[in-house]
């Protein structure tokens, strides 16, 4: 934070419609110098985090006696850039100050004619327009008007809205048997729009014919194999930031196992009735199931 000591500490120059200190450059401006302004000025830079201060050299201000400054139209010395990118949810402060005689008045307006929302208020001296919690509706062209009895001057600039990527949908770990299908989708929002890319074990994931397909935030594997196991990352980014969503794919390979689905040792059936005996072994990949009656193999449709 910039401020100026007037003569001796703790007397600081007070800002008003005639005097202004830019928080962008630290420069001090006096629109119309008066005898009460004569004295010594010292720039003070304050670290708002540590509250430590550094002072610059003293600069004297004296009045010339060889003439009187006549009236002249406003000359805008402090103005905001033509394009100001502003992050979503942040607070933006636009500075505008003009020299002139009489002292110019400063006013603000939106060039598109949209009135300011209630949250937007110029400070008491009108040298700063503060817009808290910036949203897309606040983007647009703004004007600072400096005016006195001799004329008017206008400074213009445009505020553009941007937002770093943030997740709408992340990835979840997947545990799949061999030859199962995988469909992963991650979705993010940002301004400008985000682009996506995929990594496997930290390396770029390349599509593999029709088996592995990558399209924006969607990864599809038609039939997974053991080699597909690993850590995957969906990366969403725009020029203002990059975010990662991580997930692990475990492809499971197990031999046939009847532990969880044992066949019944005895099934009672009425003569002439129908019977269903389920055979559901746990195995990956899917295998071939066959039946035997005693030592003889059963074939389909055999009774």
C-alpha positions in Angstrom: 0.0 0.0 0.0 1.3 3.5 -0.9 0.9 6.6 1.2 2.6 10.0 1.5 3.8 11.7 4.7 3.2 15.4 4.7 6.1 17.1 6.5 6.5 14.8 9.5 5.1 11.5 10.7 2.3 10.8 11.6 0.8 13.5 9.3 -0.3 11.8 6.1 -1.6 13.5 3.0 -5.4 13.2 2.9 -7.0 12.2 -0.4 -10.0 14.1 -1.7 -11.3 15.5 -5.0 -8.1 17.5 -5.3 -5.4 15.1 -4.2 -4.9 11.4 -5.2 -2.4 8.6 -4.6 -2.3 5.8 -7.1 -2.1 2.3 -5.6 -0.9 1.0 -8.9 2.2 3.2 -9.3 2.5 5.0 -5.9 2.5 8.4 -7.6 0.9 11.3 -5.9 -1.2 13.8 -7.8 -2.6 17.3 -6.8 -5.1 18.6 -9.3 -4.7 22.3 -8.2 -1.8 23.2 -5.9 -2.7 25.6 -3.1 -0.4 27.3 -0.5 -1.5 24.8 2.1 0.2 22.1 0.0 3.7 23.5 0.4 6.0 21.3 2.4 8.0 18.1 2.3 6.5 14.8 1.1 7.8 11.3 1.8 6.5 8.2 0.0 5.8 5.3 2.4 5.3 1.7 1.1 3.5 -0.6 3.6 3.5 -4.4 3.4 -0.1 -5.2 4.5 0.8 -8.8 5.4 3.8 -8.0 7.8 2.8 -4.4 8.4 6.4 -3.4 7.8 7.1 0.0 6.2 9.8 1.4 3.9 10.2 5.2 3.4 11.6 6.9 0.3 13.6 10.2 0.2 11.9 13.5 1.1 10.6 15.6 -1.8 9.9 19.3 -1.2 7.0 21.0 -2.9 7.3 24.8 -3.4 5.2 27.4 -5.2 6.6 29.3 -8.1 6.2 33.1 -7.9 6.7 34.0 -11.6 3.1 33.6 -12.6 -0.4 32.2 -12.0 -1.8 29.2 -13.7 -5.0 30.0 -15.6 -8.0 27.8 -16.1 -7.7 24.8 -18.3 -9.8 21.7 -19.2 -9.3 18.4 -17.4 -6.3 16.3 -18.3 -6.6 12.7 -17.2 -3.3 11.6 -15.7 -4.4 8.3 -14.1 -6.6 5.9 -16.0 -7.1 2.1 -16.2 -5.8 0.0 -19.2 -7.9 -0.5 -22.3 -8.4 -4.1 -21.4 -8.5 -5.4 -17.8 -8.9 -9.2 -17.4 -10.7 -9.9 -14.1 -11.0 -13.3 -12.4 -14.3 -14.6 -11.3 -15.1 -13.7 -7.7 -12.3 -11.2 -7.3 -12.4 -7.5 -6.5 -11.3 -5.1 -9.2 -10.4 -1.4 -8.5 -10.3 1.1 -11.4 -8.3 4.3 -10.9 -9.0 7.6 -12.6 -7.8 11.1 -11.7 -7.4 14.3 -13.7 -5.6 17.6 -13.3 -7.3 20.8 -14.2 -8.4 24.3 -13.1 -11.0 24.4 -11.7 -10.6 21.0 -10.0 -12.3 18.5 -12.2 -15.1 16.3 -10.9 -14.8 12.5 -11.6 -17.8 10.4 -12.5 -18.2 6.8 -13.7 -20.6 5.0 -16.1 -20.9 1.9 -18.1 -20.6 2.5 -21.8 -23.3 0.0 -22.6 -25.8 2.0 -20.5 -26.4 -0.7 -17.9 -26.7 0.8 -14.5 -24.3 -0.2 -11.8 -25.4 -2.9 -9.4 -25.8 -2.0 -5.7 -22.4 -3.6 -4.9 -20.6 -1.1 -7.1 -19.8 2.3 -5.5 -17.1 4.9 -6.3 -15.1 6.0 -3.3 -15.7 9.4 -1.7 -13.3 11.2 -4.1 -14.5 9.2 -7.1 -10.9 8.5 -8.1 -11.5 4.7 -7.6 -14.3 2.5 -8.8 -14.4 -0.8 -6.8 -16.3 -3.8 -8.1 -16.4 -6.6 -5.5 -17.1 -10.3 -6.3 -16.7 -9.8 -10.0 -19.1 -11.9 -12.2 -19.7 -12.3 -15.9 -22.5 -9.7 -15.8 -19.9 -7.1 -14.6 -17.8 -7.5 -17.8 -18.1 -4.7 -20.3 -16.8 -1.2 -21.2 -16.5 1.4 -18.5 -15.9 5.1 -18.7 -14.3 7.7 -16.4 -15.5 11.2 -17.0 -13.4 14.2 -15.8 -15.3 17.5 -16.1 -14.9 21.2 -15.1 -16.2 24.5 -16.5 -13.5 24.5 -19.2 -14.4 21.1 -20.7 -14.6 17.4 -20.4 -12.3 14.4 -20.9 -13.1 10.7 -21.0 -11.0 7.6 -20.3 -12.4 4.2 -21.5 -11.5 0.6 -20.8 -13.0 -2.8 -21.0 -13.3 -5.4 -18.2 -13.1 -9.0 -19.4 -14.3 -11.9 -17.3 -12.2 -15.1 -16.9 -12.5 -18.1 -14.7 -9.9 -20.7 -13.9 -11.1 -24.3 -14.5 -13.1 -26.0 -11.8 -14.5 -29.5 -11.7 -18.1 -30.4 -12.2 -17.5 -34.1 -12.3 -14.3 -36.0 -11.3 -13.1 -39.6 -11.9 -13.7 -42.5 -9.6 -11.5 -45.6 -9.2 -12.6 -48.6 -11.2 -12.1 -52.3 -10.6 -13.1 -54.4 -13.7 -12.7 -57.9 -14.9 -10.8 -58.6 -18.1 -12.8 -57.9 -21.3 -15.3 -55.6 -19.4 -15.9 -52.1 -20.8 -14.8 -48.9 -19.2 -16.4 -45.4 -19.6 -14.9 -42.5 -17.7 -16.1 -39.0 -17.9 -14.7 -35.8 -16.3 -16.3 -32.4 -16.8 -15.0 -29.0 -15.9 -16.0 -25.3 -16.4 -13.9 -22.3 -17.1 -13.8 -19.0 -19.1 -12.6 -19.3 -21.8 -13.8 -22.9 -22.3 -11.5 -25.6 -21.1 -9.7 -28.2 -23.2 -9.0 -31.8 -22.0 -6.2 -34.3 -22.3 -5.6 -37.7 -20.7 -2.5 -39.2 -19.0 -1.7 -42.8 -18.0 1.0 -43.2 -15.4 2.1 -39.6 -16.1 2.4 -40.1 -19.9 0.0 -38.9 -22.7 -2.6 -41.5 -23.4 -2.9 -42.2 -27.1 -6.1 -43.7 -28.7 -5.7 -47.3 -29.9 -7.7 -48.0 -33.0 -11.3 -48.7 -31.9 -10.5 -50.3 -28.5 -9.4 -47.1 -26.7 -11.2 -43.9 -27.6 -10.5 -40.4 -26.2 -12.8 -37.5 -26.9 -12.5 -34.4 -24.7 -13.5 -35.4 -21.2 -14.5 -38.9 -22.1 -12.3 -42.0 -22.1 -13.8 -45.3 -23.4 -12.1 -48.7 -23.5 -14.2 -51.3 -25.2 -12.6 -54.4 -23.6 -10.0 -53.9 -20.9 -6.9 -56.0 -20.6 -4.3 -56.4 -17.9 -2.1 -53.9 -19.6 -4.7 -51.2 -19.1 -4.2 -51.2 -15.4 -2.7 -48.1 -14.0 -3.2 -44.5 -12.8 -5.1 -42.2 -15.1 -5.5 -38.4 -15.0 -8.0 -36.2 -16.8 -6.5 -32.8 -17.3 -8.7 -29.7 -17.9 -7.1 -26.4 -18.7 -7.4 -23.0 -20.1 -4.9 -20.1 -20.3 -5.7 -19.2 -16.7 -5.1 -22.5 -15.0 -4.9 -26.3 -15.1 -6.6 -28.9 -12.8 -6.2 -32.7 -12.5 -8.6 -35.5 -11.6 -6.9 -38.8 -10.7 -8.3 -42.4 -10.7 -6.9 -45.9 -10.7 -8.0 -48.7 -13.0 -7.5 -52.2 -11.7 -8.1 -55.0 -14.2 -8.8 -58.2 -12.3 -7.7 -61.7 -13.5 -8.8 -64.7 -11.4 -9.3 -68.4 -12.2 -12.8 -69.9 -11.9 -13.9 -70.0 -8.2 -17.1 -71.5 -6.8 -16.5 -70.2 -3.2 -19.2 -67.5 -3.4 -21.7 -69.5 -5.5 -21.6 -73.2 -4.5 -23.7 -75.7 -6.3 -26.4 -77.4 -4.1 -25.4 -80.9 -3.1 -29.0 -82.1 -3.5 -31.9 -80.7 -5.6 -35.3 -82.3 -5.1 -37.5 -82.4 -8.3 -40.9 -83.9 -9.0 -40.9 -86.5 -11.7 -41.9 -84.8 -15.0 -41.2 -81.3 -13.6 -38.5 -78.8 -14.6 -35.3 -77.9 -12.8 -32.8 -75.1 -13.0 -29.3 -75.6 -11.6 -27.3 -72.4 -11.6 -23.6 -72.4 -12.3 -22.1 -69.0 -11.5 -18.4 -69.3 -10.8 -16.4 -66.1 -10.2 -13.8 -65.7 -12.9 -12.0 -63.2 -15.1 -12.0 -63.3 -18.0 -15.2 -65.1 -18.8 -14.6 -68.8 -19.4 -16.4 -71.7 -21.0 -18.8 -73.6 -18.8 -19.6 -77.3 -19.5 -21.7 -79.9 -17.6 -21.2 -83.6 -16.9 -23.7 -86.2 -15.7 -21.6 -88.7 -13.9 -18.7 -89.3 -16.3 -20.6 -88.3 -19.4 -20.6 -84.8 -20.9 -24.0 -83.2 -21.4 -24.8 -81.4 -24.6 -27.3 -78.6 -25.2 -30.9 -79.8 -25.6 -30.0 -83.2 -24.1 -32.6 -84.5 -21.7 
